[in-house]
Amino acid sequence: MTRIQRCLGVLAALGTALCALAAAPAALATPAPPDPNSPWVVPPAAVHTVVTGGMPGWQITLIAAAAALAAAVAAVVLDRARIARRRMARPAT
């Protein structure tokens, strides 16, 4: 059963990587610039970004660091619980 699960995990990882590679060119695509000699070319409008709210960068960094720390702690706790359960399941000899 472990072999099947490992194979399915590898297939899932390869499928995910394939989807990511297929979507990458579309995400990085930019439209071709218009021909400047064409009489129908309209200059692009000036865009002024107005920021009235939002979250400062230090708060975003703090949230990301806390999430990474929480994930690491959860992984260690779950790993130790799994190891403890495995040791208890073995019969004493």
TORMINU-118000 format. One record per atom (N, C-alpha, C, CB): residue number from 1; residue in three letters; atom name; x, y, z. Coordinates in Angstrom, 2 decimals, padded with zeros to 5 digits. Atoms other than C-alpha are relative to their C-alpha. Glycine has a CB too. Layout:
BEGIN
> NUM / ALA / CA / X / Y / Z .
...
// end
This chain:
BEGIN
> 1 / MET / N / 000.81 / -001.19 / 000.00 .
> 1 / MET / CA / 000.00 / 000.00 / 000.00 .
> 1 / MET / C / 000.86 / 001.26 / 000.00 .
> 1 / MET / CB / -000.93 / -000.01 / 001.19 .
> 2 / THR / N / -000.88 / -001.16 / -000.07 .
> 2 / THR / CA / 002.88 / 002.35 / 000.74 .
> 2 / THR / C / 000.54 / 000.36 / -001.38 .
> 2 / THR / CB / 001.15 / -000.25 / 000.97 .
> 3 / ARG / N / -000.52 / -000.25 / 001.34 .
> 3 / ARG / CA / 004.22 / 001.93 / -002.79 .
> 3 / ARG / C / -001.03 / 000.73 / -000.86 .
> 3 / ARG / CB / 000.40 / -001.32 / -000.67 .
> 4 / ILE / N / 001.07 / -000.65 / 000.78 .
> 4 / ILE / CA / 000.88 / 002.91 / -004.32 .
> 4 / ILE / C / -000.16 / 001.45 / 000.43 .
> 4 / ILE / CB / -001.34 / -000.76 / 000.18 .
> 5 / GLN / N / 000.14 / -001.37 / -000.50 .
> 5 / GLN / CA / 000.60 / 005.97 / -002.09 .
> 5 / GLN / C / 001.17 / 000.86 / -000.46 .
> 5 / GLN / CB / -000.10 / 000.03 / 001.53 .
> 6 / ARG / N / -001.18 / -000.75 / 000.44 .
> 6 / ARG / CA / 004.14 / 007.02 / -002.97 .
> 6 / ARG / C / -000.10 / 000.32 / -001.49 .
> 6 / ARG / CB / 001.29 / -000.79 / 000.30 .
> 7 / CYS / N / 000.15 / -000.24 / 001.43 .
> 7 / CYS / CA / 003.44 / 006.62 / -006.68 .
> 7 / CYS / C / -001.07 / 001.06 / -000.27 .
> 7 / CYS / CB / -000.37 / -001.31 / -000.73 .
> 8 / LEU / N / 001.04 / -001.01 / 000.17 .
> 8 / LEU / CA / 000.23 / 008.62 / -006.39 .
> 8 / LEU / C / 000.49 / 001.38 / 000.42 .
> 8 / LEU / CB / -001.25 / -000.39 / 000.80 .
> 9 / GLY / N / -000.57 / -001.28 / -000.42 .
> 9 / GLY / CA / 002.09 / 011.34 / -004.52 .
> 9 / GLY / C / 000.93 / 000.58 / -001.06 .
> 9 / GLY / CB / 000.76 / -000.17 / 001.31 .
> 10 / VAL / N / -000.89 / -000.46 / 001.06 .
> 10 / VAL / CA / 004.72 / 011.52 / -007.24 .
> 10 / VAL / C / -000.80 / 000.47 / -001.19 .
> 10 / VAL / CB / 000.97 / -001.13 / -000.41 .
> 11 / LEU / N / 000.85 / -000.41 / 001.12 .
> 11 / LEU / CA / 002.03 / 011.67 / -009.92 .
> 11 / LEU / C / -000.69 / 001.33 / 000.28 .
> 11 / LEU / CB / -001.04 / -001.07 / -000.30 .
> 12 / ALA / N / 000.64 / -001.26 / -000.36 .
> 12 / ALA / CA / 000.23 / 014.46 / -008.04 .
> 12 / ALA / C / 000.99 / 001.16 / -000.08 .
> 12 / ALA / CB / -000.60 / -000.08 / 001.41 .
> 13 / ALA / N / -001.02 / -001.05 / 000.06 .
> 13 / ALA / CA / 003.47 / 016.43 / -007.72 .
> 13 / ALA / C / 000.35 / 000.34 / -001.45 .
> 13 / ALA / CB / 001.27 / -000.44 / 000.76 .
> 14 / LEU / N / -000.30 / -000.25 / 001.41 .
> 14 / LEU / CA / 004.26 / 016.00 / -011.41 .
> 14 / LEU / C / -001.14 / 000.71 / -000.70 .
> 14 / LEU / CB / 000.31 / -001.31 / -000.70 .
> 15 / GLY / N / 001.16 / -000.68 / 000.60 .
> 15 / GLY / CA / 000.73 / 017.03 / -012.39 .
> 15 / GLY / C / -000.07 / 001.45 / 000.41 .
> 15 / GLY / CB / -001.28 / -000.70 / 000.39 .
> 16 / THR / N / 000.00 / -001.38 / -000.47 .
> 16 / THR / CA / 000.95 / 020.13 / -010.23 .
> 16 / THR / C / 001.09 / 000.80 / -000.68 .
> 16 / THR / CB / 000.17 / 000.04 / 001.52 .
> 17 / ALA / N / -001.11 / -000.69 / 000.67 .
> 17 / ALA / CA / 004.33 / 021.04 / -011.70 .
> 17 / ALA / C / -000.33 / 000.27 / -001.46 .
> 17 / ALA / CB / 001.29 / -000.82 / 000.11 .
> 18 / LEU / N / 000.38 / -000.18 / 001.40 .
> 18 / LEU / CA / 002.98 / 020.54 / -015.21 .
> 18 / LEU / C / -001.01 / 001.13 / -000.15 .
> 18 / LEU / CB / -000.57 / -001.29 / -000.57 .
> 19 / CYS / N / 000.99 / -001.09 / 000.05 .
> 19 / CYS / CA / 000.00 / 022.81 / -014.52 .
> 19 / CYS / C / 000.67 / 001.35 / 000.25 .
> 19 / CYS / CB / -001.11 / -000.24 / 001.04 .
> 20 / ALA / N / -000.69 / -001.26 / -000.29 .
> 20 / ALA / CA / 002.30 / 025.46 / -013.05 .
> 20 / ALA / C / 000.82 / 000.45 / -001.20 .
> 20 / ALA / CB / 000.90 / -000.14 / 001.24 .
> 21 / LEU / N / -000.79 / -000.36 / 001.17 .
> 21 / LEU / CA / 004.59 / 025.33 / -016.07 .
> 21 / LEU / C / -000.87 / 000.41 / -001.17 .
> 21 / LEU / CB / 000.89 / -001.15 / -000.41 .
> 22 / ALA / N / 000.90 / -000.36 / 001.09 .
> 22 / ALA / CA / 001.65 / 025.51 / -018.44 .
> 22 / ALA / C / -000.60 / 001.39 / 000.21 .
> 22 / ALA / CB / -001.12 / -001.04 / -000.13 .
> 23 / ALA / N / 000.61 / -001.30 / -000.28 .
> 23 / ALA / CA / 000.24 / 028.59 / -016.69 .
> 23 / ALA / C / 001.03 / 001.12 / 000.04 .
> 23 / ALA / CB / -000.73 / -000.05 / 001.32 .
> 24 / ALA / N / -001.02 / -001.04 / -000.13 .
> 24 / ALA / CA / 003.57 / 030.43 / -016.39 .
> 24 / ALA / C / 000.08 / 000.92 / -001.22 .
> 24 / ALA / CB / 001.34 / -000.65 / 000.23 .
> 25 / PRO / N / -000.08 / -000.93 / 001.14 .
> 25 / PRO / CA / 003.74 / 031.77 / -019.99 .
> 25 / PRO / C / -001.20 / 000.93 / -000.07 .
> 25 / PRO / CB / 000.11 / -000.79 / -001.30 .
> 26 / ALA / N / 001.19 / -000.85 / 000.05 .
> 26 / ALA / CA / 000.18 / 033.07 / -019.76 .
> 26 / ALA / C / 000.06 / 001.08 / 001.07 .
> 26 / ALA / CB / -001.27 / -000.83 / 000.17 .
> 27 / ALA / N / -000.08 / -000.98 / -001.07 .
> 27 / ALA / CA / 000.91 / 034.80 / -016.48 .
> 27 / ALA / C / 001.03 / 001.08 / -000.31 .
> 27 / ALA / CB / 000.33 / -000.68 / 001.32 .
> 28 / LEU / N / -001.05 / -000.95 / 000.31 .
> 28 / LEU / CA / 004.01 / 036.49 / -017.86 .
> 28 / LEU / C / -000.20 / 000.73 / -001.32 .
> 28 / LEU / CB / 001.32 / -000.70 / -000.01 .
> 29 / ALA / N / 000.24 / -000.60 / 001.31 .
> 29 / ALA / CA / 002.50 / 037.50 / -021.20 .
> 29 / ALA / C / -000.39 / 001.47 / 000.13 .
> 29 / ALA / CB / -001.08 / -000.78 / -000.75 .
> 30 / THR / N / 000.38 / -001.41 / 000.07 .
> 30 / THR / CA / 002.21 / 041.18 / -022.07 .
> 30 / THR / C / -000.48 / 000.29 / -001.41 .
> 30 / THR / CB / 001.20 / 000.94 / 000.40 .
> 31 / PRO / N / 000.47 / -000.30 / 001.35 .
> 31 / PRO / CA / 000.31 / 042.67 / -024.98 .
> 31 / PRO / C / 001.07 / 000.72 / -000.81 .
> 31 / PRO / CB / -001.28 / 000.84 / 000.06 .
> 32 / ALA / N / -000.96 / -000.65 / 000.89 .
> 32 / ALA / CA / 002.29 / 043.86 / -027.97 .
> 32 / ALA / C / -000.29 / 001.50 / -000.02 .
> 32 / ALA / CB / -000.07 / -000.60 / -001.44 .
> 33 / PRO / N / 000.24 / -001.44 / 000.04 .
> 33 / PRO / CA / 002.79 / 047.63 / -028.06 .
> 33 / PRO / C / -000.63 / 000.39 / -001.34 .
> 33 / PRO / CB / 001.31 / 000.78 / 000.22 .
> 34 / PRO / N / 000.63 / -000.41 / 001.25 .
> 34 / PRO / CA / 000.69 / 049.45 / -030.65 .
> 34 / PRO / C / 001.00 / 000.67 / -000.94 .
> 34 / PRO / CB / -001.17 / 000.95 / 000.28 .
> 35 / ASP / N / -000.85 / -000.63 / 001.01 .
> 35 / ASP / CA / 002.21 / 050.73 / -033.86 .
> 35 / ASP / C / -000.10 / 001.52 / 000.15 .
> 35 / ASP / CB / -000.41 / -000.45 / -001.45 .
> 36 / PRO / N / 000.09 / -001.45 / -000.21 .
> 36 / PRO / CA / 003.13 / 054.41 / -033.24 .
> 36 / PRO / C / -000.35 / 000.78 / -001.26 .
> 36 / PRO / CB / 001.31 / 000.50 / 000.56 .
> 37 / ASN / N / 000.30 / -000.70 / 001.24 .
> 37 / ASN / CA / 002.65 / 055.29 / -036.93 .
> 37 / ASN / C / -001.46 / -000.13 / -000.41 .
> 37 / ASN / CB / 000.88 / -000.52 / -001.10 .
> 38 / SER / N / 001.40 / 000.20 / 000.35 .
> 38 / SER / CA / -000.98 / 054.20 / -036.96 .
> 38 / SER / C / -000.81 / 001.24 / 000.39 .
> 38 / SER / CB / -000.57 / -001.26 / 000.70 .
> 39 / PRO / N / 000.79 / -001.20 / -000.34 .
> 39 / PRO / CA / -003.53 / 057.06 / -037.07 .
> 39 / PRO / C / -001.02 / -000.26 / 001.12 .
> 39 / PRO / CB / -000.73 / 000.51 / -001.24 .
> 40 / TRP / N / 000.99 / 000.31 / -001.03 .
> 40 / TRP / CA / -005.78 / 055.23 / -034.59 .
> 40 / TRP / C / 000.61 / -000.18 / 001.38 .
> 40 / TRP / CB / -000.76 / -001.24 / -000.39 .
> 41 / VAL / N / -000.67 / 000.19 / -001.29 .
> 41 / VAL / CA / -003.22 / 055.12 / -031.80 .
> 41 / VAL / C / -000.37 / 001.15 / 000.93 .
> 41 / VAL / CB / 001.53 / -000.09 / -000.17 .
> 42 / VAL / N / 000.35 / -000.99 / -001.03 .
> 42 / VAL / CA / -004.47 / 056.90 / -028.71 .
> 42 / VAL / C / 001.01 / -000.17 / 001.13 .
> 42 / VAL / CB / -001.49 / -000.19 / 000.50 .
> 43 / PRO / N / -000.96 / 000.16 / -001.09 .
> 43 / PRO / CA / -001.89 / 057.65 / -026.03 .
> 43 / PRO / C / -000.70 / -000.49 / 001.26 .
> 43 / PRO / CB / 000.72 / 001.33 / 000.28 .
> 44 / PRO / N / 000.64 / 000.52 / -001.21 .
> 44 / PRO / CA / -002.57 / 055.81 / -022.80 .
> 44 / PRO / C / -000.24 / 001.10 / 001.03 .
> 44 / PRO / CB / 000.87 / -001.11 / 000.63 .
> 45 / ALA / N / 000.34 / -000.98 / -001.01 .
> 45 / ALA / CA / -004.22 / 057.74 / -020.03 .
> 45 / ALA / C / 000.94 / -000.13 / 001.19 .
> 45 / ALA / CB / -001.46 / -000.15 / 000.45 .
> 46 / ALA / N / -000.85 / 000.03 / -001.18 .
> 46 / ALA / CA / -002.16 / 058.71 / -017.01 .
> 46 / ALA / C / -000.80 / -000.55 / 001.17 .
> 46 / ALA / CB / 000.54 / 001.42 / 000.32 .
> 47 / VAL / N / 000.68 / 000.62 / -001.14 .
> 47 / VAL / CA / -003.06 / 056.61 / -013.99 .
> 47 / VAL / C / 000.72 / 000.42 / 001.27 .
> 47 / VAL / CB / -000.04 / -001.56 / -000.14 .
> 48 / HIS / N / -000.55 / -000.41 / -001.29 .
> 48 / HIS / CA / -002.53 / 057.99 / -010.50 .
> 48 / HIS / C / -000.60 / -000.90 / 001.06 .
> 48 / HIS / CB / -000.30 / 001.50 / 000.31 .
> 49 / THR / N / 000.47 / 000.91 / -001.02 .
> 49 / THR / CA / -002.76 / 055.41 / -007.76 .
> 49 / THR / C / -000.16 / 000.76 / 001.31 .
> 49 / THR / CB / 000.96 / -001.20 / 000.17 .
> 50 / VAL / N / 000.27 / -000.64 / -001.27 .
> 50 / VAL / CA / -004.35 / 056.67 / -004.58 .
> 50 / VAL / C / -000.16 / -001.09 / 001.04 .
> 50 / VAL / CB / -001.26 / 000.92 / -000.07 .
> 51 / VAL / N / 000.06 / 000.99 / -001.07 .
> 51 / VAL / CA / -003.70 / 054.60 / -001.48 .
> 51 / VAL / C / -000.59 / 000.68 / 001.22 .
> 51 / VAL / CB / 001.41 / -000.60 / 000.30 .
> 52 / THR / N / 000.64 / -000.60 / -001.16 .
> 52 / THR / CA / -006.10 / 055.43 / 001.32 .
> 52 / THR / C / 000.02 / -000.93 / 001.20 .
> 52 / THR / CB / -001.42 / 000.40 / -000.32 .
> 53 / GLY / N / -000.02 / 000.96 / -001.09 .
> 53 / GLY / CA / -005.69 / 052.33 / 003.41 .
> 53 / GLY / C / 000.91 / -001.14 / -000.36 .
> 53 / GLY / CB / -001.42 / -000.52 / 000.31 .
> 54 / GLY / N / -000.83 / 001.16 / 000.29 .
> 54 / GLY / CA / -004.13 / 048.95 / 003.43 .
> 54 / GLY / C / 000.82 / -000.38 / 001.21 .
> 54 / GLY / CB / 000.90 / 000.28 / -001.18 .
> 55 / MET / N / -000.79 / 000.53 / -001.10 .
> 55 / MET / CA / -001.71 / 047.04 / 005.56 .
> 55 / MET / C / 001.47 / 000.33 / -000.25 .
> 55 / MET / CB / -000.21 / -001.54 / 000.17 .
> 56 / PRO / N / -001.43 / -000.29 / 000.18 .
> 56 / PRO / CA / 001.88 / 048.22 / 006.13 .
> 56 / PRO / C / 000.81 / -001.28 / -000.21 .
> 56 / PRO / CB / 000.54 / 000.76 / 001.22 .
> 57 / GLY / N / -000.85 / 001.14 / 000.31 .
> 57 / GLY / CA / 004.66 / 045.95 / 004.97 .
> 57 / GLY / C / 000.48 / -000.75 / 001.23 .
> 57 / GLY / CB / 001.17 / 000.44 / -000.80 .
> 58 / TRP / N / -000.51 / 000.68 / -001.19 .
> 58 / TRP / CA / 005.94 / 045.22 / 008.48 .
> 58 / TRP / C / -001.05 / -000.92 / 000.60 .
> 58 / TRP / CB / 000.45 / 001.02 / 001.04 .
> 59 / GLN / N / 001.05 / 000.87 / -000.53 .
> 59 / GLN / CA / 002.55 / 043.80 / 009.47 .
> 59 / GLN / C / -000.13 / -001.26 / -000.85 .
> 59 / GLN / CB / -001.35 / 000.75 / 000.04 .
> 60 / ILE / N / 000.05 / 001.16 / 000.89 .
> 60 / ILE / CA / 002.51 / 041.53 / 006.43 .
> 60 / ILE / C / 001.16 / -000.94 / 000.31 .
> 60 / ILE / CB / 000.04 / 000.44 / -001.50 .
> 61 / THR / N / -001.17 / 000.81 / -000.34 .
> 61 / THR / CA / 006.02 / 040.35 / 007.30 .
> 61 / THR / C / -000.21 / -000.72 / 001.33 .
> 61 / THR / CB / 001.26 / 000.88 / 000.07 .
> 62 / LEU / N / 000.24 / 000.60 / -001.31 .
> 62 / LEU / CA / 005.01 / 039.72 / 010.91 .
> 62 / LEU / C / -001.01 / -001.15 / -000.10 .
> 62 / LEU / CB / -000.50 / 001.07 / 000.98 .
> 63 / ILE / N / 001.00 / 001.05 / 000.18 .
> 63 / ILE / CA / 001.95 / 037.69 / 009.86 .
> 63 / ILE / C / 000.63 / -001.21 / -000.69 .
> 63 / ILE / CB / -001.21 / 000.53 / -000.81 .
> 64 / ALA / N / -000.64 / 001.11 / 000.72 .
> 64 / ALA / CA / 004.03 / 035.61 / 007.42 .
> 64 / ALA / C / 000.96 / -000.76 / 000.91 .
> 64 / ALA / CB / 000.74 / 000.52 / -001.24 .
> 65 / ALA / N / -000.93 / 000.66 / -000.91 .
> 65 / ALA / CA / 006.69 / 034.93 / 010.06 .
> 65 / ALA / C / -000.74 / -000.81 / 001.06 .
> 65 / ALA / CB / 000.90 / 001.03 / 000.68 .
> 66 / ALA / N / 000.79 / 000.73 / -000.99 .
> 66 / ALA / CA / 004.06 / 033.94 / 012.64 .
> 66 / ALA / C / -000.62 / -001.26 / -000.61 .
> 66 / ALA / CB / -001.10 / 000.91 / 000.59 .
> 67 / ALA / N / 000.58 / 001.17 / 000.66 .
> 67 / ALA / CA / 002.39 / 031.61 / 010.14 .
> 67 / ALA / C / 001.05 / -001.07 / -000.23 .
> 67 / ALA / CB / -000.65 / 000.40 / -001.32 .
> 68 / ALA / N / -001.07 / 000.97 / 000.20 .
> 68 / ALA / CA / 005.71 / 029.96 / 009.30 .
> 68 / ALA / C / 000.41 / -000.66 / 001.31 .
> 68 / ALA / CB / 001.22 / 000.67 / -000.65 .
> 69 / LEU / N / -000.34 / 000.55 / -001.30 .
> 69 / LEU / CA / 006.52 / 029.54 / 012.99 .
> 69 / LEU / C / -001.08 / -000.97 / 000.49 .
> 69 / LEU / CB / 000.20 / 001.13 / 001.02 .
> 70 / ALA / N / 001.09 / 000.88 / -000.42 .
> 70 / ALA / CA / 003.09 / 028.06 / 013.72 .
> 70 / ALA / C / 000.01 / -001.30 / -000.80 .
> 70 / ALA / CB / -001.36 / 000.71 / -000.17 .
> 71 / ALA / N / -000.06 / 001.21 / 000.82 .
> 71 / ALA / CA / 003.45 / 025.62 / 010.81 .
> 71 / ALA / C / 001.16 / -000.90 / 000.43 .
> 71 / ALA / CB / 000.14 / 000.36 / -001.48 .
> 72 / ALA / N / -001.14 / 000.79 / -000.46 .
> 72 / ALA / CA / 006.89 / 024.54 / 012.04 .
> 72 / ALA / C / -000.30 / -000.68 / 001.33 .
> 72 / ALA / CB / 001.24 / 000.87 / 000.12 .
> 73 / VAL / N / 000.35 / 000.59 / -001.31 .
> 73 / VAL / CA / 005.63 / 024.00 / 015.59 .
> 73 / VAL / C / -001.00 / -001.13 / -000.18 .
> 73 / VAL / CB / -000.57 / 001.08 / 000.94 .
> 74 / ALA / N / 001.00 / 001.05 / 000.23 .
> 74 / ALA / CA / 002.62 / 022.03 / 014.33 .
> 74 / ALA / C / 000.66 / -001.24 / -000.62 .
> 74 / ALA / CB / -001.12 / 000.52 / -000.93 .
> 75 / ALA / N / -000.67 / 001.14 / 000.63 .
> 75 / ALA / CA / 004.88 / 019.84 / 012.16 .
> 75 / ALA / C / 000.82 / -000.78 / 001.02 .
> 75 / ALA / CB / 000.90 / 000.48 / -001.14 .
> 76 / VAL / N / -000.80 / 000.69 / -001.01 .
> 76 / VAL / CA / 007.20 / 019.06 / 015.07 .
> 76 / VAL / C / -000.89 / -000.75 / 000.97 .
> 76 / VAL / CB / 000.89 / 001.01 / 000.77 .
> 77 / VAL / N / 000.91 / 000.65 / -000.95 .
> 77 / VAL / CA / 004.33 / 018.29 / 017.45 .
> 77 / VAL / C / -000.65 / -001.24 / -000.63 .
> 77 / VAL / CB / -001.10 / 000.99 / 000.47 .
> 78 / LEU / N / 000.63 / 001.15 / 000.66 .
> 78 / LEU / CA / 002.59 / 016.03 / 014.92 .
> 78 / LEU / C / 001.01 / -001.12 / -000.25 .
> 78 / LEU / CB / -000.64 / 000.44 / -001.33 .
> 79 / ASP / N / -001.02 / 001.03 / 000.23 .
> 79 / ASP / CA / 005.85 / 014.24 / 014.10 .
> 79 / ASP / C / 000.32 / -000.74 / 001.30 .
> 79 / ASP / CB / 001.27 / 000.62 / -000.58 .
> 80 / ARG / N / -000.28 / 000.66 / -001.28 .
> 80 / ARG / CA / 006.58 / 013.58 / 017.76 .
> 80 / ARG / C / -001.17 / -000.86 / 000.46 .
> 80 / ARG / CB / 000.32 / 001.04 / 001.07 .
> 81 / ALA / N / 001.17 / 000.80 / -000.36 .
> 81 / ALA / CA / 003.01 / 012.37 / 018.33 .
> 81 / ALA / C / -000.04 / -001.29 / -000.82 .
> 81 / ALA / CB / -001.29 / 000.81 / -000.20 .
> 82 / ARG / N / 000.00 / 001.20 / 000.86 .
> 82 / ARG / CA / 003.33 / 009.99 / 015.37 .
> 82 / ARG / C / 001.06 / -000.98 / 000.46 .
> 82 / ARG / CB / 000.25 / 000.40 / -001.47 .
> 83 / ILE / N / -001.07 / 000.88 / -000.47 .
> 83 / ILE / CA / 006.63 / 008.62 / 016.67 .
> 83 / ILE / C / -000.40 / -000.66 / 001.32 .
> 83 / ILE / CB / 001.32 / 000.78 / 000.15 .
> 84 / ALA / N / 000.42 / 000.56 / -001.29 .
> 84 / ALA / CA / 005.21 / 008.16 / 020.17 .
> 84 / ALA / C / -001.07 / -001.06 / -000.20 .
> 84 / ALA / CB / -000.53 / 001.11 / 000.92 .
> 85 / ARG / N / 001.05 / 000.99 / 000.24 .
> 85 / ARG / CA / 002.18 / 006.35 / 018.82 .
> 85 / ARG / C / 000.58 / -001.27 / -000.62 .
> 85 / ARG / CB / -001.10 / 000.60 / -000.92 .
> 86 / ARG / N / -000.62 / 001.15 / 000.64 .
> 86 / ARG / CA / 004.37 / 004.09 / 016.70 .
> 86 / ARG / C / 000.72 / -000.86 / 001.05 .
> 86 / ARG / CB / 000.99 / 000.45 / -001.11 .
> 87 / ARG / N / -000.71 / 000.75 / -001.04 .
> 87 / ARG / CA / 006.45 / 003.13 / 019.75 .
> 87 / ARG / C / -000.98 / -000.73 / 000.92 .
> 87 / ARG / CB / 000.89 / 000.94 / 000.81 .
> 88 / MET / N / 000.98 / 000.62 / -000.87 .
> 88 / MET / CA / 003.33 / 002.37 / 021.80 .
> 88 / MET / C / -000.68 / -001.18 / -000.70 .
> 88 / MET / CB / -001.05 / 001.03 / 000.45 .
> 89 / ALA / N / 000.71 / 001.04 / 000.72 .
> 89 / ALA / CA / 001.84 / 000.18 / 019.07 .
> 89 / ALA / C / 000.79 / -001.30 / -000.06 .
> 89 / ALA / CB / -000.32 / 000.47 / -001.38 .
> 90 / ARG / N / -000.81 / 001.21 / 000.06 .
> 90 / ARG / CA / 004.75 / -002.27 / 019.10 .
> 90 / ARG / C / -000.17 / -000.81 / 001.26 .
> 90 / ARG / CB / 001.46 / 000.35 / -000.22 .
> 91 / PRO / N / 000.11 / 000.82 / -001.19 .
> 91 / PRO / CA / 004.37 / -005.21 / 021.45 .
> 91 / PRO / C / 001.34 / -000.08 / 000.73 .
> 91 / PRO / CB / -000.48 / -001.39 / -000.36 .
> 92 / ALA / N / -001.22 / 000.09 / -000.81 .
> 92 / ALA / CA / 006.85 / -005.45 / 024.30 .
> 92 / ALA / C / 000.57 / -001.41 / -000.13 .
> 92 / ALA / CB / -000.29 / 000.34 / 001.49 .
> 93 / THR / N / -000.63 / 001.33 / 000.12 .
> 93 / THR / CA / 009.36 / -008.28 / 023.90 .
> 93 / THR / C / 000.89 / -000.28 / 001.18 .
> 93 / THR / CB / 000.81 / -000.11 / -001.30 .
// end
